[in-house]
């Protein structure tokens, strides 16, 4: 049974998935257009991490980073390729939204790629209420990025 729970960033399975996500994003985006964070950067930002577990195996991760007192960002959602398209990413995203609500945030935003490679991710985000928006926080306009946000 799939469950999504808060977890420490130092857990090996979580660090491994964040490392995989970072490598995939670096390989998919040019230097100035890649906004994925390393494990150390997530720690420095004080990210809240969550993992998806299925049969005692960590199959996905996701993180929240505070931008402003009532505004947070979704970061580093990554699901093992062997279980993609089975609802794991949606479960992680819904858990992140629930956590943002419980923290008291009013807005949740994210940055993702604008190229076809990121089409499934954009569709998932749109399906739970994220809509295109202007760059937020310290982001600048980038034709390779799509910015999305929703009320929480």
C-alpha positions in Angstrom: 0.0 0.0 0.0 1.3 3.4 -1.0 1.7 6.1 1.7 3.5 9.5 1.7 5.2 10.6 4.9 7.6 13.2 6.2 11.2 12.1 6.2 14.6 13.3 7.0 16.8 14.3 4.1 19.7 12.1 5.4 17.9 8.8 4.7 19.9 7.1 2.0 16.9 6.2 -0.2 15.8 9.8 -0.1 19.2 11.3 -0.8 19.6 8.8 -3.7 16.3 9.9 -5.3 17.1 13.5 -4.9 20.5 12.8 -6.5 18.8 11.0 -9.4 16.4 13.9 -9.8 19.2 16.5 -9.8 21.2 14.5 -12.4 18.1 14.1 -14.6 17.3 17.8 -14.4 20.9 18.8 -15.1 21.0 16.5 -18.1 17.7 17.9 -19.4 18.4 21.6 -19.0 21.1 24.0 -19.9 23.2 25.5 -17.1 21.3 28.7 -16.5 17.9 27.1 -16.9 18.2 24.2 -14.4 16.7 25.0 -11.0 16.9 21.6 -9.3 18.6 21.6 -5.9 21.1 19.2 -4.5 20.7 17.5 -1.1 22.9 20.1 0.5 21.0 23.0 -1.1 17.7 21.5 0.1 19.1 21.3 3.6 20.4 24.9 3.4 16.9 26.1 2.4 15.3 24.1 5.3 13.2 22.0 3.0 10.4 19.8 4.4 10.8 16.4 2.6 8.3 13.7 2.0 8.8 10.2 0.7 6.3 7.8 -1.0 6.7 4.3 0.3 5.3 1.2 -1.3 5.9 -2.2 0.4 8.7 -0.7 2.5 10.5 0.7 -0.5 10.9 4.4 -1.1 9.5 5.0 -4.6 9.3 8.8 -4.7 10.2 12.1 -3.0 9.0 15.6 -2.9 9.9 18.8 -1.0 8.6 22.1 0.1 10.7 25.2 0.5 9.4 28.4 2.1 9.6 31.5 -0.1 7.8 34.0 2.1 5.8 33.6 5.3 2.6 32.5 3.4 4.1 31.3 0.1 6.0 28.1 -0.5 7.5 26.3 -3.5 7.2 22.6 -4.6 10.7 21.2 -5.2 12.4 18.0 -6.3 9.4 15.7 -7.0 10.9 12.5 -8.3 9.4 9.1 -8.8 11.3 5.9 -9.6 10.8 5.2 -13.4 9.6 1.7 -12.6 6.5 3.0 -10.8 5.7 6.2 -12.9 2.2 6.6 -14.2 0.8 4.7 -11.2 -0.3 7.7 -9.1 2.8 8.1 -7.0 3.6 11.6 -8.2 0.0 12.7 -7.6 0.1 11.2 -4.1 3.3 13.1 -3.3 1.9 16.4 -4.8 -1.4 16.0 -2.9 0.5 15.4 0.4 2.7 18.5 -0.3 -0.5 20.6 -0.8 -2.0 19.2 2.4 1.2 20.1 4.3 1.2 23.6 2.8 -2.3 24.1 4.1 -1.4 22.8 7.6 1.6 25.2 7.7 -0.8 28.1 6.9 0.6 29.0 3.5 -1.8 30.8 1.2 0.0 30.1 -2.1 2.1 27.3 -3.4 4.2 27.7 -6.6 6.6 25.7 -8.7 9.0 26.0 -11.6 9.2 23.3 -14.2 10.5 22.9 -17.8 8.6 24.3 -20.8 9.8 21.7 -23.3 7.8 18.5 -24.2 9.9 16.4 -21.8 8.1 18.1 -18.9 4.6 17.8 -20.5 3.4 15.0 -18.1 4.6 17.0 -15.1 2.8 20.1 -16.3 -0.4 18.1 -16.9 -0.2 16.6 -13.4 0.3 20.1 -11.8 -2.6 21.5 -13.8 -4.8 18.7 -12.8 -4.6 19.7 -9.1 -5.1 23.4 -9.7 -1.8 24.9 -10.6 -2.0 27.5 -13.3 0.7 29.4 -15.2 2.0 32.5 -13.5 4.8 35.0 -13.7 8.2 34.2 -12.2 8.1 34.3 -8.4 10.7 34.6 -5.7 14.2 35.1 -7.2 13.3 33.5 -10.6 13.7 35.5 -13.8 11.8 35.0 -17.1 13.3 32.0 -19.0 11.8 30.5 -22.1 12.8 27.1 -20.9 10.9 27.4 -17.6 7.2 27.4 -16.9 6.0 28.9 -13.6 2.8 27.7 -12.0 1.0 28.6 -8.8 -2.2 27.9 -6.9 -4.0 29.0 -3.8 -3.8 26.6 -0.9 
